[in-house]
Amino acid sequence: MADARERLSVVLVDDDAAVRDALALTLSLRGYRARIFASAEDLLDVVDASWEGCVVADLRMPGLSGLELVARLAERGIALPVVIITAHGDVASARAAFRLNAVDFLEKPFDDDELCAAVDAAFARESARLAARDGRAASERALAALSPREREIARMVASGMRNPAIAEQLSISPRTVEVHKARAMDKLGVKGLDELIRLIGPPA
């Protein structure tokens, strides 16, 4: 998890300054980078979808609660994983947090290892999300390098259509289909249908 600690940030949101400072110090000593906010509203004023890392937010705060913060982030399409912390934990709140896809729900007082384990779990989820996003971007760049006909045929092949059916639909010869298919797969760097489907995506 060392690489993740270097490139991802922990966004701390807690209205208690002493708690914020203590958590920030703990994370800093363990090699994490932290951004600190005194309220959900302060975070929402500046956060956007380009941020990478996770959020550690107190459950009960003046103004928006930690759970309301999770909902607001989701409404904006901001997919940062969230860890909820609280001194007032109950089963209903924990269930609500996990329904909102929180990574963990920590009851104060928790120890440093519990906090770091929760953050590492959140970073693992974030790393998977970023890898998927980067993979999609790479696929889009690869597809953009194809000619319109190559892209069209590649998508039809990935959907499961065979050369004769593609040829009939496009009013071209099966041989022409094969030529475009071979060129597309060469440009995309794939060797078979499984790889093509993984790159382009399964049929809708």
N, C-alpha and C positions, 0 to 999 in steps of 0.2 A: 504493500500500500504506500510505499515511500514515494513512488512517482506521482500518485494521485495527490499526496500532500503537497507536492511542489507546484502542481498546476491548478488544483481546485481550492476553493475557499469555503470556510465555514461561516455562515451568516448567522450571528447571534442576535436574538431579539428578546430582550427582557427589560421590564421597567425598573428593576432593582439594580442600581448602579454597582453595588457591592457584588451581586451575583454575576453581572456582566464582566466585571473586572477579574473575578476569580476564575470564571470559565475561560476567558480570553488568555489568562496567564497559563492555565493548565494546558490549553491547546497549543499555545506558543512553545511551551517547554517540551511538548510531544512532537513538535515539528509541523503543526498545522498553521495555515494562514487564516486569520479571522477578520471579518468585518462586523462592526458592532452597531446595533441600533437600539434605541430606548423604547420604541413602539412599533407596532405593525404598520401604522400610518407612515412613519418615517421611512421604513423600508419600501413600502409601496410607492412612495414619491420618486424613488430613484431606480428601482429594480426593473430589468427588462429581460427578454428572452435570451439575450447573449450571455447572461451570467452563468457560470459553471461552478458547481459545488453542491452544497446542501444548506438547509436552514435548520437551526436549532432554536425553537421558539417556546416561550413560556405559555402555558395554557391560559392563565388568568392575567390580563393586563387591562389597565384603563383604556377605554376605546375598544378597538377590535381585539378579540381574543386570539389565541394561537390557532384555534380551529377555524375561526373566520378568516384569518390570514391565509391558511391553506386553501380555503375555498376561493378567495380573491385571486391568489396566484393561479389556480387552475382556470378561473374564468378568463384570465389574460393569456392563457396558453404558456405559462411559465412552469416548466416541468421539474423544478428543483425538488429533490427529495427532502422530506421534512421529518425531523425528530421533535416530538413534543416533550417538554419537561414541565413538571408541576409539583407544588407542595400540597395540592388539593386533589389528589388522584381518586377516581372512583371508576367503577366498572363501566358506567354509561359513557363517561368521557373517553375512556380507553377505546371502547367500541366505536365511538364516533370518530376518533382519530384514525383508527385502522380502516374504517369505511371510506375515509378520505385519502387512503393509501399512504398514511404516515409509515415511516420505516420502523420507528420505535416510540415507546411511551415510557419515559423515565420518571419515577417518583423521587422527589428530593427527600432526604439527602441521598445522592448517589455518589459512588466513588469515581475516581479518575478513569479507571479501567472500563467501567460501564459506559461512561460518556464516550470514550475513544472507540469502544467496540461499536456503539451505535453510529458514530460518525463514519467509521470504516465501512459499516454495512450500507450507509447512505452513499458513500463515495463509490462503492462497488456498483450500486444501482445506477448512479450517475455516469460512471465510466461505461457501463453497458449501453446506456441511452446515447451517449456521445459517439460511441463506436458505431451504433446503428445509424445515427444521423450522418456520420462521415461516410459510411458505406453507401447510403442513399445518394449523397452528393457525388461520390465517385461514379456511381451507376449513371447518374444524370449526365455527368461530363462525358462518360464513355458513349452513351446513347447519342449525345449531341454531335459526336464525331462521325456518326453514320449518315449516309445519304437518306433522304426521305423514304425511298423504296427499300433500302436495307433495313431501316428502322421498322417500317411497316411489316416486312416479312419476318424480322426477328420476333416481333410481338406476336404474330400469328403462329410462328413455330412454338414459341413459349406457351401459347394457349392450348397447344396440343394438335393443331392442324397439321396434316401431312401435305407433302409437296403437291400431289395432284389436286387436292382440294384448294390449296392456295392458288395454284395456277389457274384453276377454273374461275375462282372468285375474282382474280385480278386480270383475267383474260390475257395471260402470258403462258409461255411454255413451262413445263416442269423443269426443263434444263435451265431456263432463266431463273427460276425460283432457286434452284440449287446453287447457281453462281452467286446470287445476291446473299443467300443464306451463308455460304462459305466465306464471303467477304465480310459479312457482319460478324460472324463468330471469330474470324481472325482479328478484326479490329477490336473486338471486345475482349479478346484473350481468353475465350472459353473453348472447351474441347467437346462438350456434349450437352444434351438437353438439360440435365440436372443443373449444370453450372449456369446455363442460359437463364433458366427459371429463377435461380438464386439471384442473378444479377438484375433481371428485368422485373421479377416478381411473378407470382403464380397468376393464372388466369382469374379475371374478376368474377 
